[in-house]
């Protein structure tokens, strides 16, 4: 093992096993620890061991034993020692450690070093990155002194950036910051002689300092927590200083875009893009402050806002000439965010949308022919090669369009061509973002066009998943996620179809089932069934069913690997078998329908009993899915028996045999259902027709809450005329089981009404209140309260409910997960009402059933998104807590 850093790194990299690597690292760590304890160790050896220590830090090894030695290096008079000492201190320590008190005098001495500006720079950089509350308060005057007395642009730049960090640590320093702003005005902007000090780095420091002040003021005005510390005189003086600085910022930003302007910070032909972005960001914060506190900063808008909009327009025209340069793209992105966050004029907002749309356009980067890393895989539709840079730009553009669509939805929808192209990108994250944006812009005007595009997208995924494209790599799990996301969101958008578009709606639904039905779970099919059932145009619905059923039945083709498609066909036969036979004009007879059901019954029964020798694709569906499929076949056979000609004894007996085939089934649920159905089968035809009437229509209720919910429950109509049908239908189909158990994934509240009556559904809104008895507050934060209500506790099992109540803000997309101890088993219900978006003070509950033994202990993890009115982006938060109940099961 060598003694130098180079040999140490080489030994670690050449280790053949993990055990060898651990041995080398452990020995070297012990060696460093021993040597650093030696008081007679030379400076060069000490530096060498500190360098090895930094490599251990990079490897993730503990390095706390040498933190004091790193600080001691700073006390050395040699620059090489100080440089390494400051580097190691910045990396190995953080602002929460008590060792920082040892740095106060060392930093104070180096900040006032008379000869070496680089030592002062090291001290400023370390102070900015490690400053705690106490360090900020103690060394703030020293940093101000440097700004006031120094004429070196290098020191001024570092001092300004350090000052911005100190102010963010202590709000009271913001009150004192009016003094350095006065210093800026006098030192930098009072006369033309001081222009020599205003280098690009100094401007960058000024921008950082202004941003830190404005961000703290914005937070204080929005929360009112520290607003009482801000006097009117302070704010008036601050407004005067801002008003004098803004024109200088305008001038500097314009100067950076002059063609003859010479700059030493050129990046791909763009003059200092970092400074341009910081100036734009600073101006955005200043005008946002003026809009939030118009009483004190109204002059900023009156005097400078229009000029700022003109300047942004000029920058857009200058920067849009070459979009294949990342520096230009960074400036354009910052301009776009400024336009939307300040809610500028519509003309500028349209320019912003066009900029983001241009980011989605594929292009060739001719400047990087040899150095660019070309992604292998599928080419885009326009045969442009996508590199990693363009993928990053696309993702940023899509994500930003999703955030700003509330400002210009129509303008963004016009660029759907480029959005659709992103669906075929090789990057899975871009696919998801493009899908999210596609469903966001989907409306009645572009519904048909985007539906066709989504179907093409599903075909493309299915083809890739089956290996028909030359992909280097394609993740099957990712493809399933894309399919489920697409199907779920498309079903929610089906309400946008008008009544005269029923044929298109049905064609789209059946096309989706044909393409990816083998990847859709049984639970998702409830929504398919509800949509098909609610089609009002009877002629269109029956003709579409005849077309799809005849393709399978007449041609004697049973799709063995698409359980979802078969389930829809089986359900349709049970619900509309009589209409299908009548309208088919002899092309489909009762014999065809019964034979189809019988073949499926045999096929799925074989699969259920002998899964290893099945012809079906077992990996696509679970054991319970096949049980569900057989239940649907039994229900369809029973319903069809009441719809066909009763004089045809052979067909009636064939349907009876389908039902009796599971009377002695090993699955208890199938056995019970078979015997129940036989009992109903033997009833008179008039009774059977009443019991086995077609499914009623599900009508969505208007949600009285202001929020839009993604998952809402299905509620039965209270009409007494339908009570008998609803109770009997509960025995006949898993659809009704799901309805009664409140597990529907419908996109809105739904009520049941009979198709044979013209009565309107009774609108009923579900509003939850906390129970009066046995209710305990188990958790509380600034966002929400969580209550528990124990319904029943017995030896071996317990039933309880959790209630969630947001108290200060609107909560979007809340998801709850719970866990119990290893001796217990938890059955977790859905949020009720089925609503992941919760208004302030609205209550939702969740049912928990626990079996097992031991003390009741619960761990709850909540993932939620809080919506803020002051920001475009929402904030995702995770909350986790444990609670011990007094009860034991």
N, C-alpha and C positions, 0 to 999 in steps of 0.2 A: 504494500500500500504506500503510494507516494505521499510526500508532505505538502506539495503545492496544491492550489485550488484546481488547476488543470488536471492533475493526476487524480484528484478526488472525484471530479466529474466523470473522468474516463473510467474509473473503477466502477462507479455506480451504473453507468450505461452499459458496461461490458458484463455485468452480472447476469448469469444464465438463468437463475431461478429467483423467485421472490425471497426465498430464505437467504440466499447469498447477498441480495441487495440489502435486506434488513440487517444482516451481520455487518456489512461495510458501514452502513449509516450509523448503527449503534456504537461501533468502535470509534468512528470518527467523532461522533457527538461527545462521547466520554473523554476523548483526547482533547477536544476543544475546551470542555469544561475544566479539565485539569490545568491546561496551559494558561488559561485566562486568570486563574487564581495566583499565578506566579507574579509577584510584585516586581521581579527583576527582568521580566520579559521585555525584549526590545520593541521599539515602535513598529518596525517592519514586520516582526513576527506577530505582534498583536493585530496589525491590519490584516495579515494573511489569515488569521483565525477568525476574525470578524467577517471576512469575505466568505469563508467556508460556512460560517453561521448563516449568512444571507442565502446561501445555496440550500441549506437545511430548511430555511423558511420557505423557499420556493417549493421544496418537496413536501411541505405540510408538516414538518417535524416541530416539536416544541422547542422554543428558543428563549423562553422567559428567563432562564438562568444567566443570560449574558446581557440583559437590558441595561443594567447599571454600567457595565463596561462600555457599552455603546455611548452612553451619556458622558462617560469619562473621556472618550476620544474627542468630544467637542471642546473640552477644556484645554486641549493641546494648542500650542502656538503654531504648529505646522499646518499649512493649508490642506495637505493630503490627508492628515488625520481628521481635521474638521469636516472635510468633504465626506469621508466615509462615515464619520460619526453622525452627521446630520442625515445621511441616507439611511443608515441602519436604524436610527431613532424614529424616522418617519415611517419606516416599514414595520418595525417590531412593537411600537407603542401605539396607543390610540388615546383619544381625548378623555376617556373615562378612568385612566389609571392615575394613581396617586403619585407615581414617579415623576409626573410632569412638574411637580413643584420644584424638583431639582433643576429644571431647565430655566427657571425665571431669571436668575442672575446671569447664567451663561448666555441666554438670548439677549438680555439687556446689554451686556458687554459687547457682543458681536454686532448688535444693531447700531451701536455708536462707535464702531471701529473706524479709526481716522484714515487709514491708508488703503485698505483693500476692499473695493466695492463688491467683489465676488463673495467675500465672507459675509458682508451685509446681506447680499442676495440669498445666500444659503439660510441665514437666520430668518429672513422674511418668508421664504418658502416653507420652512419647517413650522414657523409660527402659524402660517395660514392653514396648513394641513392638520396640525395637532392642537389648535387653540381650544382650550377649555374655557369655561365661564371665568375662572379666576385669572388665567393667563391673558384673556382678552381684556379684562378690566385693568390689569397691572401694566400691560405693555402697549395699550392703546395710545398713551401720550407720546411714547417713543416713535411709533409709526407716524403719528401726525407731525412730529418734529422733522422727520426725514422728508415728508412731503413739502413742508413749508420752507426748509432750508436748502435742500439738495437741488442742484441744477443738472444732474446727470439723468438723462432719459431712461437709462437702464435701471437705476435705483427707483425713479419715480414710478415706472411701470410695475415693478415688484411691490412697491409700497402700496399703491392703489389697490392692487389685487389682494394683498394681505389685509388691507383695511376692510374690504368688502366681506372677507371671511369673518373678521372680528365682529363686525356689526351684526352679522347673522346669529352670533352666539349670545348677544346680550341686547335686548330691545332698548334698554336705557341709553345705550351708545348711539342709537338712532337720533335721540333728542340732541345729543352733542354733535351729530354729524353736520348740522347747519354750519358749524365753524369750518370744517374742511371744504364744504361747498363754497363758502365765501373765499377760501384760499384758492380754490380752482378758478373762480371768476377773476380774481385779482392776479393770480400767478400765470394763468394760461390764456385768458381771454381779454385782458385789460388793454393790451396794445399789441401791435404787429411784431414787436421785437421778441415776444415770447413764443412765436410760431416755431422757432427752432426746437423748443422743448416738446412740441406736439408731434412726436413720431408715431408711427402706427402702434407700437407697443404701449405708449402712453395713452393713446386713444382707447386701446383695448382695456387698460386698467380703469380709465374713467367710466367706460361703459359698464364694467363689472361692478364698480362702486355704486353707480346710479341704480343699477338693477337691484342690488341688495337693499338699498333704501326704499325703493318703490315697492318691492315685494313685501317688505315688512309693513309698510303703510297699507297696502292692499289687504293683508291679513288682519290688521288691526281694525280697519273700517268694516270688513265683512263679518268679523266675530265680535266686535265691540269690546274685546277683552282688555286692550291697552289704549283704547281711544281716549280715555280720560287723561292720559299722560300728554296728549297732544294739544297744546294751547292754540288758540286762533292766531296769535302773533307768530308762533313757530310755523304754522301752515302757510301763513301769508308770506313770510320770508322765504319759505321753501318754494312757493309758487313763483316768486320773483327770480330766484336763482334758476329754476327750471326754465323759465321763459327766456333767460339770457343764454342758456346752454343749448336749447333746441335748435336755434338757427345755425349754431356752429356744427351740430351733428348733421343737419341738412347739407351744409356746405361740404363737410368731409365725405359724406356718402356720395354726393354728386361728383366730387373730385376723383373718387376712386373709379368712376365710370367714364372718365374722359380718356379718349384714345391716346393722347399725347402724354398722359400722366406716367411718369417713371416711378416704378416701385421695385423694391428689393424683395417683395413678398409675392411675386407672381407665381400662380399655380395654374398650369395649363393655359396660359394666356389670360387668366382672370386676375385682376388686381386684388390681392389680399381678401379672398372670400371669407376668411374667418372674421376679419374686422367688419366687413359689410354685414354679415349675419348678426354680429353683436350689436351694431348700431341699429339695425332694423328691430331687433328684439328689445333694445332699450327704449326706442321710440314707441313701440307697441305698449310696453308697460306704462310709460308716461301718459299716453292717451287713455289707456284703460283706467288709470288712476283719476284722470280728469273726468271721465264718465261716471265713475263710482262716487266721487266726492265733488260734485259740480259747484258746491258753495265756495270752495276754496281754490279750485283749479280750473274754473270755467274759462279763464283767459287763454289757457293752453289750446282749447278747442276753437275759440273765437279767432285767435291770431294765427294758428299754425296748422290746423287740421286739414284745411283745403289744400294747402301747399304740400302737406304730407301725402295726400292722395295723388296729387299730380306727380310727385316724385316717384311713388310706387309704380304708377303707370309708365313713366319713363324707364324705370329699371326693368320692368317686364319686357318692354320693347327691345332693350339692349341685350338682355340675358337670353331671350328666346331664340336668338339667331343660331345658337349651337347647343342643342339639347343633349348631345352625347358626351358632354363634359360634366363630371360630377360637381365641380365648383359652381358652375352655372345652376345646376339642379338644386344645390343646397340653398343658394340665394333665392331662387324661385319658390322653393318650398317655404322658406321663412316668410317671404312676401305673402304667399297664399294663406298661411296660418294667421298672419297679421290682419289680412282683409276680413277673414271670417270671424275672428275673435273680437275685432272692433266693430263688426256688423256694418261695414262700409256700404257705399252705394251699390245698387244692383249691377251697374256696368262693371265695377271692379270685381264683384262677386262672380260674374260670368267669366271674366278674365281668369280668375282663380280656378274655376271649374275647368276651363280650357287647358290651363297649365297642368293640372292633375291628369286630365285625359291624355295629354301629350306624353306624360310619363308612361302611360300604358301602351303606347305605340311601340312595336318592336323596331329596333334599328341596328345597324352594323356599326361597330366601333372600329373605324379604320386606323385609329392611332395605335391600337394595341394588337397588331396582327400576330406577333410572336409571343408576347408576354401574357396575353389573356388566357384564362383557363376556360376552355369550352366545355360546357356541360353535355355529357353524352345522353342520348335518348331521343325522344320524339321531337321533331321540329314543329314550330308553330305553323299556323295555317298559311302565313305569308312567306314561309321558308326562311325566316330570319333566324340566325343563331343566337340563342339566349346565353349570356354569360352571367356570372355571379353578380356583377354590378347592376345589370338591367333587372335581375330578379329582386334585388334589394329595393330598387327604385319602384318597381311595380307594387311590391308589398306595401311600401310607404304610401304610394298613391291610392291604392285600394282602401287601406285603413283610414286615410284622411278623408276620402270621399264618403265613407260610412259615417264619419263624425259630422261632416258638414252638410249632409243631404237634407237636413231639416231646413236649411237656408234656401237652397236652390234645387228642389227635387226634379223639376221639369228639365232644367239644364243638364243635370247629371244623367237623366234618363235618355237624353239625346245621344249620349256617347255609349250606349249599350253594345254597340258593335265591338268596341275595344274591350269592354268589360267581358263580353262573351268569349273573346279570344283568350283571355286569361284562364278560362275554365280548362283549357287544353294544355296549360303549362305543365312542365314536368315537376315543378316544386309543389308539394302537397299543401304547404301553407298558403301559397298564392291561390290554389284551387279553392280552399275553404273561404278565403277572403272574397274571392270573386263570386262564389256562391252566395255568401252573406249579402254582398252588395246587390247581386241580381235579384234576390227576393225582396230587398229593401226598395228597389226602384220599380218592382213589378206592380202594375196597376191595370185598370180596365183597358186603357189605350194600347198597351203593349203586351197584354196578357197572352194572346194567341202566338205572337212572335217568340216571346221568351219561353213559352211552354214548349214549342217545337225545339228551341235551342237546348232546353233542359233535357228533353227526351234524347236528343243527339248526344248530349253529354253522358247520359246514363248508358247509352249504347257503347260509347267510347270506353267507359270504365269497364263494362262487361266484357268487351273485346279484349282489353288489356288484361283483365283478370283471368281470361281463358287462354292467354298466350298467343293471340293472333297478331300482336304488334311486336316489333323488335325492340322491346324495352330492355335496357341493361338490368334494371331492378324495378320491381313493382311490389309493394307491400299489400298483401291481401287484407290485413286488418284496416289499413288506411282506406282501401277501396270500399270496404263495408261501412266505414264511418261516413265516407262521402255519400254513399247511396242512402243510408238512413237519414242523414241530414237533409238531403235533397227531397226525399219522399215526405218526411215529416213537414217540412216547410211548404211543399207544394200542396199538401192536403189542407193546410191552413189557409192557403190562398184560393182554394176552389170556390169560395163564396163570391169571388169577384166575377165569375162567369154569369152572364145574364141567362134568362130562361130560354132565349132563342139560340143560345150557344150550348145547349145540353148535349147535342151530338158531338161537339168538339170536346166537351168535358169527359164524356164517356169514352170516346176514342183515346183520349190522353191517359185516362186511368187504366184502361185495359192494355194500352201499349206499355205503360210502366210495369204492370204486372207481368206481361210477357217477357220483358227484358230482364228485370231484376227481382221477379217474384220469389226466386229461390233464396234471395238474400234478405227478404222482408220477414220480420217476426210475425207470429200469429196475433200478437197484441196490436200491432200496427194496422191489421186488417179491419179492426172494428170501425175505424174512420172510413175506410173504403166502403164498407157495407152501409154505413149511415149515408154517405154521399150518394151511392147508387140508389138506395131506398128513397131518398128525398127528391130524386129527379121527377119533376112534375109532368113532363111531356111523356105520357105513357107510350105513345106510338114509337118515339125515338128510343126509349129505353128497351122495349121488347124487341125491336128490330136489331138493336145492337147486341142484345143477349143471344138472339137467334143466330146472328152472324158468327159470334165467337164460340157458341156451343156447337154449332154445326161443323165448324172447322175441326174440332176434336172428335166429335161423335160420328159424323157421317164418314169421315176418313179413317175412323177407327184408330185415332192417334191419341193416346193418353200420355200427357206430359208427366213423366215419373219423377223429375227432379225439380218440380215447381209446385210445392205444396200450397203456396199462397194462391196461385192461379186456380188450382183444383178446388180449393176451399170456396172461392168466389163462385165458381161454376156450380158447385154442390148447393150452396146457399141460394143461388138464383133459381135452380130447379125447384127447390122446396117452396120458394116464395111465389114464383111466377110460372110454374110448370103448366098450368091450364092455359094461360095466355100464350105461352111459347108454342104449345101444340096447336092452338087455334090459328095463330098468325103465320105459322110455318107452312100452311097449305100442303100438309102431307110430307114435307121434307123432314120434319122431326115428329116422331110419334111417341106415344107413351112407352112403347117397347124400347126405343132408343134411350130414353131417359132412364128407365129402370136398369137396362143393361149397363149403362154408364155408371150408375150408382153401385151396382153389384161388382163391377170390375174394380172400382176404386176401393170398395169395402174389402175385397179379397187382397188387393195389393197392400193396403195400409195395415190390414190385420196381420199379414205375413211379416211385414216390416216390424210391427209392434212385438210380435211373438218371437221372431228370429232376426234380430237386427244385424247380425253378422253376415247373413246371406242375402240381405235385402238388395233389391235393385235400386233403391232410393239413395239419395245423397245424404247419409246420416250426419255428416259434418255440418250440414247447413241448418239443421233443426234439432231440437232437443226431444227427449223422450215424451215430455208432456205435449209437444206439438202434435205428435201422431195420435195421442189419446184425444186431443181436441178435434183433430180431423175426423176421427171415427164418430165422435159425438155429433158433429155436423152432418155426417152421412146418415146417421140414425134419425136425426131431426128432419132432414130433407125427405127421407123415405116415408116418415109418418105424415108429414104435411102433403106430400104428393098423393098419398092414398086417399085424401079427401078431395082431390082436384081432378082425378082422372075418371073415366067412365066406370061406374060401379058394377056394371054388368060384365066387365071383363075379369072373370074370376082368376084367370091365370096371372095377370099382372098384379092383381090385389094380393094374391098368395106370394108372388115373388117379393113384393115389398114387405110382407109379413116375415118372410124368411130372412131378409136382411136384418130386421129388428131382432128376431129370435136368435140370430147367429152369435149374439153376445150375451145371452142369458146366463151362461156358465163361464163367462170370461174371468180370467185371473185378476183383472183390474176391477176393483169394487165399484168404482164410479160408473164404468161401462155396464157392469152387471145390473146395478140399480136402475140406471137409465133405460136399459133394454126392457126390464120388467115393468117399469112405469109406462113406457111407450106401448107395450103390448096391451096393457089395461085400457089405454086411450084408443088404441087401434080397434078394439072390440066393441067400442061404443057405436051407437047409431050414426048414420051419415049426417043427419041434421045437427046432432050434438058435436060431432067431429068438426064440421065446418065452422061452427061458432068458436070452438076451442082453437082450431088451427087456422084462423083467419090470417091474412097477410099482415106483415109487420106494419104498425102505424108509422106515420110520418114524424120525424124528429124536427122540432122547430126551435131555432136558436132565439134565446131571449136577449134583449138589449141589456148590457151591463150598465148598472146605474153608477158604478164607480168611474172615476175619470181615467184610471189606468186601463191599459189593454192587457189582457191575460193570455198566456200561452196555453194554459191547461185549465179547463173549467169542467165542472161536473155536469152530468146528465140528470135532469130532474123529470119525474113522471108528471103528466098532467093530472089535475085533481078532478077531472070530469068523471062523474059516477058511471056514466054509460060505458066507460072503458075499463073500469076496475076489474071486471071479470076476465076480460082478455089479457090484461097486464099480468094478473096472478097466474093464469094458465101458461102464458108465454114464458113466464119465469122458469117453468119446468122444461121448456122445450129447447132453449138455446143458450149457449154461453154468452151471446151478446147480452141477453137480459141479465145473466149472472153478473156480468161486468157493470151493467147499469145499476143494479141494486147494490153492488159493492162499491160504487162510486169510483171506478177505476178507468173511466173512459178517458181517451186522449183527445177528446174533441176540442176544437178551437174556440168554442163558445158554449155558454149554458144552453142546454137543449131540453125541450119538453116534448112529451109524446101526445099526439092527437090522432084520432081515428080518421082514416081517409074517407070513410063513408059519411062523415058529418061535416057540416060547414061551420061548426062553432069554432071560434077563435081560441087559441090557447090562453090559459090564465097566466099572466106574467107574475112571477114570484121571485123575489130577491132574497138570497140567503145572507143574513147578517148574524155573526156570532157575537155572543157576549160571554164574559167570564162566569163560570158557575158560582153560586153563592156559598156553597159548602165545600169543605176539603180542598180549598185552593191555596197554594203556597207560591210565593215569589221565590224562585230558585236561582235566578241570575238577572243582573241588570247592568247595562252600560249606557253610554250617552245615546246609543242608536236604538236599542230595543230592550224590552223586558220579556222574560221567559217565566211562565207559570206552569206548575204541575197540578194535576187533578187525579187523584187515585179513585178509580171506579170500583175496583174489587181486588182484594188480596186474599188468597186461599193457599193452603199448603201445596206447593208445587207449581203454582201459577199466579200471575198478577196481570191486571188490566189497568192501564193508566193513560192519561192524555197530557200532551204538552201544548201550551198556548203561547204563540209568538205575537208580540205587539210592538211595532215600530213607534217611537215616541217623538222623534225630532225631524225625520226626513222620510221621503218616499224610498222604499226598498224595492229593488228590481232584481228578478232572477234569484230568489232565495232558495237554497237547497239545504236540507237537514239530513245529517247522518248521525246515528246513535250506535253505541256499543255497550255491552254488559260484560260481566265477569265470565270466566271460562266455564263455570259450573251452570251457566244459564244460557238460554237460547232466546233470541229476540225476533219477533215479527213486527216489522215497521210498516205502518200504513202511509198513505199519501197525505200531503197537505190538503186540508179541507177548509174552505172550498178549494177546488183544484186551481190554484192561483199562485204562481211564483212571484208575481208583482203585487206588493202590498202597500196600500196607502198609509199615511201617518194615522196612528190610533186605530187602524183596522186590525182585526184579530183573525188569525188562522190557527187551526189546531192540527195535531198529528197524533194518531192512535198508536200505542205501543202495547204489545202482548208479550209477556215474559213467562217462560216455563223453565223449571229447574229447581235449584235449592240455593240457600244462602241469603246474605244480606242484599237488599236492593241497592245497587250502585249503577250510576248512569254516566256515560261520557257522551257529550253532545258536541258535534262539530258543524258549524253553520258557515256556508259560503254565500255571500250576498253582494250585490252591487248597489251602492248608494248613489242617488242622482243628485247632482249639485247644479243649481241654477246659474252659478258663476263660471262654469267651465264647460267646454265642449265635451271633454272626456269624463266618463263616469269612473267611480273609484271602487275597485273590487277589494273586499275585505274578507278575512277568515276569522271566526270566533270559535274558540274551543273552551269548554269548561267541564268540570266533574261535579257530581252532586250525589250525596249519600242520603238515602231515605231511612226513616226509622223502622220501616216494615221489613219483615223477613218472610221468605217463602220456603 
